[in-house]
Amino acid sequence: MTTAGGAIELHGVGRRFAGRGATVDALAGIDLRIEPGEFVSIVGPSGCGKTTLLQLLAGFLPPTVGTVTVGGAPITGPSPDRGVVFQHPNLFPWKSVRENVALGPRLRGASRAERRAIADRYLDLVGLDGFGDAAPYELSGGMQQRAQIARVLANDPAVLLMDEPFGALDALTRERLQDELLRIWRGSGKTVLFITHSVEEAAYLGTRVLLLSPRPGRIVLDEPVPVPVDGRNAAVRTTPEFTAFRERIAGRIGSDAPPAVTA
């Protein structure tokens, strides 16, 4: 597996939101390094700052304090090198599936033939070969999510930022897409940061699992998953090693609340 892009680093990162008469500290004291090609899962209780952390890495938000860099360069805004996959597919309904996937190459000035070749390559990669001419509404929810992943991959980002992309899917579709994502990740070598509410999903997909504390979110656990990535399959979910790891992470959620950060 080849890797692309530089390491992601956060040093002393905090994010505060100011409201009418009150401030909310979403994140505090985040120190983190993610190596190129890692698949890092992030879990934590609701409101702990998981999505805020992803938005900092995507460049949608600046940190209130601290630094966020990729390959040593500060993140100052969104970039095609960091692709974002959201929880709900955001395909354009008036475009075909192929046209949705080819949007990034089109904006970069690729020719019609190049755009079609790129789109078809990634549709095949996510298992949607033959659906390029379909309208998004003709696809199931799981297929639409795969099309969204294909559209992000067509931009060839070094980093994939995924915000609960399978959260709205039924259990069987979710498990199928988990295996699909692992296959894509192994083949592409991209760095993946994956946010989820499911401890089992985090452990099944990640090479590492990070646990954030209740707000303000701090990293209270950062551990490698004790199951080889190449051996991930349905049977792994019932092994003693996987079960013990999953239960230990689940047992920590909500038990590590830090003291409140004051102004």
N, C-alpha and C positions, 0 to 999 in steps of 0.2 A: 504494500500500500504506500503510495507516495503522499507527501504532505505539501501544503502550499501555505504561504502567508507567514507572518511573524507571530511571536508570542503575544497574547493579550495580558496586560498588566494593569492592576488597579492598586493604587497606593493611598492609604488614608482617605478613602472615598466616603463621602456622606452626601445625602440629598435631603434638603428641607423644602417643604412646600408652605408658602405663606397664604393664609386665608384671611377672611374678615375677623379680626380680633383674635386669631389663633394661628399657631404654626404647627406643622406636623413633620416630624423627623421620620422619613421613610427608611433611610439607610444611615448607618454610622460605622466608622472604623473598618471599612472593607479593604482588606489586603488580599490580593489574589493574583496568581499567575497561571495561565492556561497555555500549555505548549501546543504548537501547530500539530494538527491531526488528532487531538484529544476529543473525546465525546464526554462532556461534563453535564450531568443532570443536576438541577437545582430544585429542592423541595423546601417546604416550610408552611406554617399555618397561614390562613387567609390574612391578607393585609401586611405581610412581613416584608414586602418590598421586592418580591421576585421580578415582577413586570417592570418596576422602576429600574432595577439593575439591568435588565435587557434593554430598556430604552436608553440608558446611558451608553451601553455598548453599541447600540444602533446609531447613536448620534442624534436621537430625537430630543434628548434632554442633556444639559451640561451638569456636571457635579457641582454641588454647593461648595464643597471642599474636596481637596485631593486631586489626583490625576488619573486619567484613563488613556491608555495608549495601546496601539497595535503595531508590532514591529518597531517599537520605540518612538513612533510618531503619535502625537496627541490626536484624539478623536475630536474634531471640531464640528461635525455634522454628519448626515447620512452619506453613505458611499456605496457604490456597486460592489465593492470588495466585501461588504457585510450584508448578506441577504437576510430578510426577515420573513418568516412564515408565521402567520397569525392563526388564532384559534379557529376562525371561520374563513372559508375560502372567499377571496375578494376578486373573483374573476369578473371581467366585463361581460355582461349578458348579451350585448349586441355583437360581440366578436366570437368567432369559432374558437374551439379549444386550441387549435394550432396557432391562431392569431394571438390569443392570450399569451401563449408560451413564447412566441416570437417577438413580443413587444419590446423587451430589452434590446435584443440585437437590432431591431428596427430603429430604435432611438439612437443606437450607436452608429447607424449608417450602413448596416450590412445590406447586401443586395437581396432581392426577392429570393433567388435560389439559395443563398447562404442562410437566410432566415428560415426557409422551409427545412433545409437540412439540419440546422441546429434544433429547431422545434421537434422534428421527427426523432432526432437522436434522443432527446430527453423524454419525450413521450414514451418511447420504447423502453428507456431506462426505468421509468416508474410503472411500467406495465400497462400503458394506454395506447399501444400501437394499434392503429386502425380507428381511433376515436378523434383524430385531428379535425375532421370536418364537422363533428358534432357541436351542438350548442351547449353551453355549460349546464342549462336546465335539464338537458337530456341525460346527464350523468348523475349517479348516486352521490350521496354526501362524501363517501370515502373516495370515490373517483375524482370528485371536484378537489378534494384536498391533495390528492396525488398530482392533479394538474397544477395546483398552486405551487407545490414543491418543484415540479418541472419548470415552471415559469421562473422561479428563483434560481434554480440551477442553470438555466439558460444564460444567465448573466455571468456565470462562472465565478461566483464569489469565493474568496478563500475561507470565509466564516459564515456558517449558518446559525442564525439566531431564531429559535423556535419557541413560541409562546403558547404552550398548551395546545399544540396543533391537532391532537386527537381527542381532546376533552369532550367534544360534543358528539362523538361517534358511539355506536353500539359496541359492546364488548368484543364480538367476533371481528368486526371491521377494524377495531382498534388494534387487536393483536396482529392481524394481518399486516397493517401498516407499520407496526413496530418492526416486524421482521423485514418489511420492504425498506424501511429507513436504514436499518443496520446493513442491509445489502448495498444500498446506495453509498452509505458512509464508507464501508470497506473498499468499495471500488473507486471512490473519488478522493479519499484521503483528506477531506475537508475538516476543518475544526467545527465542532458543533457544540452549542450551548442550548440545552433543552430544559424548559421550565414545565413543571407538571405538579399537580396536586397528588398524584398517585405515587406512593413510595415504591410499589412493585414495578411500575413503569420506569421510574428513575433508575432502580437497580438493574432492571433487565437491559436497558439501553446503554447506560453510561459506563465509561471506563473509570470515572470518579463520580461520587455523589457529594454535593454540598448541601448542608442544612442551614437555613436561615432561622434566626430566633424571631419571636414576636417583635413587632415594631418598637423601636427602630431596628431594622434587620441587621444582624451581624452574623458572620459565619461562625457557627458553633460546632460544626463538624465538617471535615473534609477528608474523605477516605476513598481509596481505590476499591472497586467492586471485586470481591474475591472469586470471581468466576471468569475464566478466559473468554474474551470477546468471540473468538472463533467457535466456541462451543455453545453459543446462545441458541436455544431452541425451546420448544414448549416444555420438554422434560426438565430443563434446568430450573424452572420455577418451583419444582417440588424437592429439589436437592437440599440436604441439611445445610450446606454452606450458604446457598442463596436464601433459604428461609430464615436462617439465623441473622444474616445481614439485614434483610428486609425488616424483620421484627425489631432489631436493635435501633434502626433508623426511626421506625414508627414510634418506638417508645421514647425517643428523645424529643419528638415534636411537642412543643408547648411546655417543655420542662426547663428551658434555658432562657427565660426572659431576663434581659439585662436591665439595669437601672435606667430610668428615663433620662434622656439627654435634655439638658436645660439650656436656655439661651445664655 
